[in-house]
Amino acid sequence: MIELNSKQRKKLEKKAHELEPLVIVGGNGVTESLEQKVLDCLNAHELVKVKFNEFQDEKRELSEKIAEKIDATLVRIIGNIAIFYRESDIEEKRHIKI
């Protein structure tokens, strides 16, 4: 997990603005399979939105738990959507420069 300064956060937020949420937290909450799906999406895209349809009151704690578990950075929570960033391990797949 990397620490972002405000300029880097703004850049990632701007890139995430046009993205659709790829993962949705529903009635089952945050499960291992949901964490794996977020990780898979991050490996493919580096920047992912996760929408909280359920557990909206706990979104901050759950988002921090997800970020810690999959070694990603929680960029920001806007409404009921959390934005996660994780730089790709493969240099050829890195398309976001911060």
C-alpha positions as CSV (number, residue, x, y, z in Angstrom):
1,M,0.0,0.0,0.0
2,I,1.4,3.4,-1.0
3,E,0.7,6.7,0.6
4,L,-0.8,9.3,-1.8
5,N,-0.5,13.0,-1.5
6,S,-3.4,15.3,-2.4
7,K,-2.2,15.9,-5.9
8,Q,-1.9,12.2,-6.6
9,R,-5.4,11.5,-5.1
10,K,-6.9,14.2,-7.4
11,K,-5.3,12.7,-10.5
12,L,-6.6,9.2,-9.6
13,E,-10.1,10.6,-8.8
14,K,-10.2,12.3,-12.1
15,K,-9.3,9.1,-13.9
16,A,-11.8,7.1,-11.9
17,H,-14.6,9.6,-12.6
18,E,-15.6,8.0,-15.9
19,L,-15.3,4.4,-14.7
20,E,-18.2,2.3,-13.7
21,P,-18.1,0.2,-10.5
22,L,-16.8,-3.2,-11.3
23,V,-17.5,-4.8,-7.9
24,I,-20.7,-4.4,-5.8
25,V,-21.0,-5.1,-2.1
26,G,-24.4,-6.7,-1.6
27,G,-26.1,-8.6,1.1
28,N,-23.3,-11.0,1.8
29,G,-20.9,-8.2,2.7
30,V,-17.2,-8.4,2.2
31,T,-16.3,-12.0,1.6
32,E,-13.1,-13.6,0.5
33,S,-14.5,-14.0,-3.0
34,L,-15.4,-10.3,-3.1
35,E,-11.8,-9.4,-2.0
36,Q,-10.5,-11.7,-4.7
37,K,-12.7,-10.1,-7.3
38,V,-11.4,-6.6,-6.3
39,L,-7.8,-7.9,-6.5
40,D,-8.4,-9.5,-10.0
41,C,-9.9,-6.2,-11.2
42,L,-7.0,-4.2,-9.8
43,N,-4.5,-6.6,-11.5
44,A,-6.3,-5.9,-14.8
45,H,-7.1,-2.2,-14.5
46,E,-5.0,-0.7,-11.6
47,L,-7.9,1.6,-10.7
48,V,-11.3,0.2,-9.6
49,K,-14.6,1.5,-8.2
50,V,-16.5,-0.6,-5.6
51,K,-20.1,0.3,-5.0
52,F,-21.8,-0.4,-1.6
53,N,-25.4,-1.3,-2.1
54,E,-25.5,-2.8,1.4
55,F,-23.4,-2.0,4.5
56,Q,-23.3,1.7,3.6
57,D,-22.9,2.7,7.2
58,E,-19.8,0.6,7.5
59,K,-18.2,1.4,4.1
60,R,-15.2,3.3,5.6
61,E,-14.2,0.3,7.8
62,L,-14.9,-2.3,5.1
63,S,-13.0,-0.4,2.5
64,E,-10.0,0.0,4.7
65,K,-10.2,-3.7,5.5
66,I,-10.3,-4.6,1.8
67,A,-7.4,-2.3,1.0
68,E,-5.2,-3.8,3.8
69,K,-6.1,-7.4,2.8
70,I,-5.2,-7.0,-0.9
71,D,-2.4,-4.5,-0.4
72,A,-4.1,-1.7,-2.3
73,T,-4.6,2.0,-1.7
74,L,-7.9,3.4,-0.8
75,V,-8.0,6.6,-2.9
76,R,-11.2,8.0,-1.7
77,I,-14.8,7.2,-0.8
78,I,-17.4,9.3,-2.6
79,G,-21.0,8.7,-1.7
80,N,-21.3,4.9,-1.6
81,I,-18.4,4.2,-3.9
82,A,-14.9,3.5,-2.9
83,I,-12.0,4.0,-5.3
84,F,-9.0,1.6,-5.0
85,Y,-5.6,1.8,-6.7
86,R,-2.8,-0.7,-7.0
87,E,0.1,-0.4,-9.3
88,S,0.5,-3.4,-11.6
89,D,3.4,-5.8,-10.8
90,I,4.0,-6.2,-14.6
91,E,5.6,-3.1,-16.0
92,E,4.0,-3.5,-19.4
93,K,0.5,-3.4,-17.8
94,R,1.2,-0.1,-15.9
95,H,-0.9,2.5,-17.7
96,I,-1.5,4.9,-14.8
97,K,1.5,7.1,-13.8
98,I,1.2,9.0,-10.5
